[in-house]
Amino acid sequence: MDFSHILKAQAPLSRVQICEYWQQMLEAVHFIHEKGNLVHTDLKPANFLMAKGRLKLLDFRPCHAANLH
């Protein structure tokens, strides 16, 4: 299920849920920056997928390589 549907189904989110989801989103973005040297240019809830209890970033068409270091 994509994150936009989760947000609608679980609204309103508690502060704890917001912090947990936000941390997972930041970790996913950090991972593609560090490991893939990519910048995702279309970050939105629908581009995150809940898989095995974790948010994963998808739809890499709006990505481009970047010199992040």
mmCIF file of the C-alpha atoms, coordinates in Angstrom:
data_MODEL
# 
_entry.id   MODEL 
# 
loop_
_atom_site.group_PDB 
_atom_site.id 
_atom_site.type_symbol 
_atom_site.label_atom_id 
_atom_site.label_alt_id 
_atom_site.label_comp_id 
_atom_site.label_asym_id 
_atom_site.label_entity_id 
_atom_site.label_seq_id 
_atom_site.pdbx_PDB_ins_code 
_atom_site.Cartn_x 
_atom_site.Cartn_y 
_atom_site.Cartn_z 
_atom_site.occupancy 
_atom_site.B_iso_or_equiv 
_atom_site.pdbx_formal_charge 
_atom_site.auth_seq_id 
_atom_site.auth_comp_id 
_atom_site.auth_asym_id 
_atom_site.auth_atom_id 
_atom_site.pdbx_PDB_model_num 
ATOM 1  C CA . MET A 1 1  ? 0.000  0.000  0.000   1.00 0.00 ? 1  MET A CA 1 
ATOM 2  C CA . ASP A 1 2  ? 1.407  3.413  -0.851  1.00 0.00 ? 2  ASP A CA 1 
ATOM 3  C CA . PHE A 1 3  ? 1.891  5.946  1.900   1.00 0.00 ? 3  PHE A CA 1 
ATOM 4  C CA . SER A 1 4  ? -0.841 8.306  0.666   1.00 0.00 ? 4  SER A CA 1 
ATOM 5  C CA . HIS A 1 5  ? -3.411 5.570  1.321   1.00 0.00 ? 5  HIS A CA 1 
ATOM 6  C CA . ILE A 1 6  ? -1.912 4.856  4.732   1.00 0.00 ? 6  ILE A CA 1 
ATOM 7  C CA . LEU A 1 7  ? -2.177 8.522  5.656   1.00 0.00 ? 7  LEU A CA 1 
ATOM 8  C CA . LYS A 1 8  ? -5.857 8.567  4.722   1.00 0.00 ? 8  LYS A CA 1 
ATOM 9  C CA . ALA A 1 9  ? -6.625 5.269  6.488   1.00 0.00 ? 9  ALA A CA 1 
ATOM 10 C CA . GLN A 1 10 ? -4.819 6.167  9.729   1.00 0.00 ? 10 GLN A CA 1 
ATOM 11 C CA . ALA A 1 11 ? -5.743 9.851  10.000  1.00 0.00 ? 11 ALA A CA 1 
ATOM 12 C CA . PRO A 1 12 ? -5.206 11.576 12.264  1.00 0.00 ? 12 PRO A CA 1 
ATOM 13 C CA . LEU A 1 13 ? -1.694 10.326 12.991  1.00 0.00 ? 13 LEU A CA 1 
ATOM 14 C CA . SER A 1 14 ? -0.236 10.557 16.468  1.00 0.00 ? 14 SER A CA 1 
ATOM 15 C CA . ARG A 1 15 ? 2.989  12.468 17.007  1.00 0.00 ? 15 ARG A CA 1 
ATOM 16 C CA . VAL A 1 16 ? 4.774  9.155  17.532  1.00 0.00 ? 16 VAL A CA 1 
ATOM 17 C CA . GLN A 1 17 ? 3.511  7.831  14.173  1.00 0.00 ? 17 GLN A CA 1 
ATOM 18 C CA . ILE A 1 18 ? 4.495  11.058 12.423  1.00 0.00 ? 18 ILE A CA 1 
ATOM 19 C CA . CYS A 1 19 ? 8.012  10.856 13.851  1.00 0.00 ? 19 CYS A CA 1 
ATOM 20 C CA . GLU A 1 20 ? 8.374  7.172  12.923  1.00 0.00 ? 20 GLU A CA 1 
ATOM 21 C CA . TYR A 1 21 ? 7.184  7.686  9.353   1.00 0.00 ? 21 TYR A CA 1 
ATOM 22 C CA . TRP A 1 22 ? 9.266  10.849 8.937   1.00 0.00 ? 22 TRP A CA 1 
ATOM 23 C CA . GLN A 1 23 ? 12.395 9.018  10.125  1.00 0.00 ? 23 GLN A CA 1 
ATOM 24 C CA . GLN A 1 24 ? 11.774 6.183  7.649   1.00 0.00 ? 24 GLN A CA 1 
ATOM 25 C CA . MET A 1 25 ? 11.260 8.646  4.794   1.00 0.00 ? 25 MET A CA 1 
ATOM 26 C CA . LEU A 1 26 ? 14.483 10.478 5.644   1.00 0.00 ? 26 LEU A CA 1 
ATOM 27 C CA . GLU A 1 27 ? 16.379 7.185  5.839   1.00 0.00 ? 27 GLU A CA 1 
ATOM 28 C CA . ALA A 1 28 ? 15.082 6.151  2.412   1.00 0.00 ? 28 ALA A CA 1 
ATOM 29 C CA . VAL A 1 29 ? 16.092 9.461  0.835   1.00 0.00 ? 29 VAL A CA 1 
ATOM 30 C CA . HIS A 1 30 ? 19.476 9.367  2.557   1.00 0.00 ? 30 HIS A CA 1 
ATOM 31 C CA . PHE A 1 31 ? 20.048 5.826  1.254   1.00 0.00 ? 31 PHE A CA 1 
ATOM 32 C CA . ILE A 1 32 ? 19.516 6.784  -2.403  1.00 0.00 ? 32 ILE A CA 1 
ATOM 33 C CA . HIS A 1 33 ? 21.742 9.830  -1.937  1.00 0.00 ? 33 HIS A CA 1 
ATOM 34 C CA . GLU A 1 34 ? 24.571 7.862  -0.343  1.00 0.00 ? 34 GLU A CA 1 
ATOM 35 C CA . LYS A 1 35 ? 24.373 4.499  -2.126  1.00 0.00 ? 35 LYS A CA 1 
ATOM 36 C CA . GLY A 1 36 ? 22.905 5.450  -5.469  1.00 0.00 ? 36 GLY A CA 1 
ATOM 37 C CA . ASN A 1 37 ? 24.226 8.980  -5.836  1.00 0.00 ? 37 ASN A CA 1 
ATOM 38 C CA . LEU A 1 38 ? 20.697 9.942  -6.938  1.00 0.00 ? 38 LEU A CA 1 
ATOM 39 C CA . VAL A 1 39 ? 18.400 12.855 -6.233  1.00 0.00 ? 39 VAL A CA 1 
ATOM 40 C CA . HIS A 1 40 ? 14.681 12.026 -6.323  1.00 0.00 ? 40 HIS A CA 1 
ATOM 41 C CA . THR A 1 41 ? 12.822 15.056 -7.659  1.00 0.00 ? 41 THR A CA 1 
ATOM 42 C CA . ASP A 1 42 ? 9.241  13.951 -6.957  1.00 0.00 ? 42 ASP A CA 1 
ATOM 43 C CA . LEU A 1 43 ? 9.011  13.189 -3.242  1.00 0.00 ? 43 LEU A CA 1 
ATOM 44 C CA . LYS A 1 44 ? 5.392  12.740 -2.235  1.00 0.00 ? 44 LYS A CA 1 
ATOM 45 C CA . PRO A 1 45 ? 3.457  10.210 -0.132  1.00 0.00 ? 45 PRO A CA 1 
ATOM 46 C CA . ALA A 1 46 ? 2.356  8.194  -3.181  1.00 0.00 ? 46 ALA A CA 1 
ATOM 47 C CA . ASN A 1 47 ? 6.015  7.509  -4.027  1.00 0.00 ? 47 ASN A CA 1 
ATOM 48 C CA . PHE A 1 48 ? 6.600  5.673  -0.754  1.00 0.00 ? 48 PHE A CA 1 
ATOM 49 C CA . LEU A 1 49 ? 5.458  2.083  -0.317  1.00 0.00 ? 49 LEU A CA 1 
ATOM 50 C CA . MET A 1 50 ? 4.963  0.221  2.951   1.00 0.00 ? 50 MET A CA 1 
ATOM 51 C CA . ALA A 1 51 ? 6.861  -3.072 2.648   1.00 0.00 ? 51 ALA A CA 1 
ATOM 52 C CA . LYS A 1 52 ? 7.588  -5.390 5.571   1.00 0.00 ? 52 LYS A CA 1 
ATOM 53 C CA . GLY A 1 53 ? 6.664  -2.637 8.009   1.00 0.00 ? 53 GLY A CA 1 
ATOM 54 C CA . ARG A 1 54 ? 9.025  -0.027 6.495   1.00 0.00 ? 54 ARG A CA 1 
ATOM 55 C CA . LEU A 1 55 ? 8.528  2.816  4.040   1.00 0.00 ? 55 LEU A CA 1 
ATOM 56 C CA . LYS A 1 56 ? 10.435 2.313  0.807   1.00 0.00 ? 56 LYS A CA 1 
ATOM 57 C CA . LEU A 1 57 ? 10.991 4.960  -1.846  1.00 0.00 ? 57 LEU A CA 1 
ATOM 58 C CA . LEU A 1 58 ? 9.885  4.123  -5.377  1.00 0.00 ? 58 LEU A CA 1 
ATOM 59 C CA . ASP A 1 59 ? 9.234  5.646  -8.792  1.00 0.00 ? 59 ASP A CA 1 
ATOM 60 C CA . PHE A 1 60 ? 12.788 6.517  -9.744  1.00 0.00 ? 60 PHE A CA 1 
ATOM 61 C CA . ARG A 1 61 ? 11.887 8.064  -13.103 1.00 0.00 ? 61 ARG A CA 1 
ATOM 62 C CA . PRO A 1 62 ? 12.123 11.562 -11.612 1.00 0.00 ? 62 PRO A CA 1 
ATOM 63 C CA . CYS A 1 63 ? 15.697 10.929 -10.415 1.00 0.00 ? 63 CYS A CA 1 
ATOM 64 C CA . HIS A 1 64 ? 18.963 12.191 -11.681 1.00 0.00 ? 64 HIS A CA 1 
ATOM 65 C CA . ALA A 1 65 ? 22.574 11.546 -10.794 1.00 0.00 ? 65 ALA A CA 1 
ATOM 66 C CA . ALA A 1 66 ? 24.188 14.172 -8.655  1.00 0.00 ? 66 ALA A CA 1 
ATOM 67 C CA . ASN A 1 67 ? 27.510 14.941 -7.139  1.00 0.00 ? 67 ASN A CA 1 
ATOM 68 C CA . LEU A 1 68 ? 26.473 14.987 -3.490  1.00 0.00 ? 68 LEU A CA 1 
ATOM 69 C CA . HIS A 1 69 ? 29.943 14.800 -1.953  1.00 0.00 ? 69 HIS A CA 1 
# 
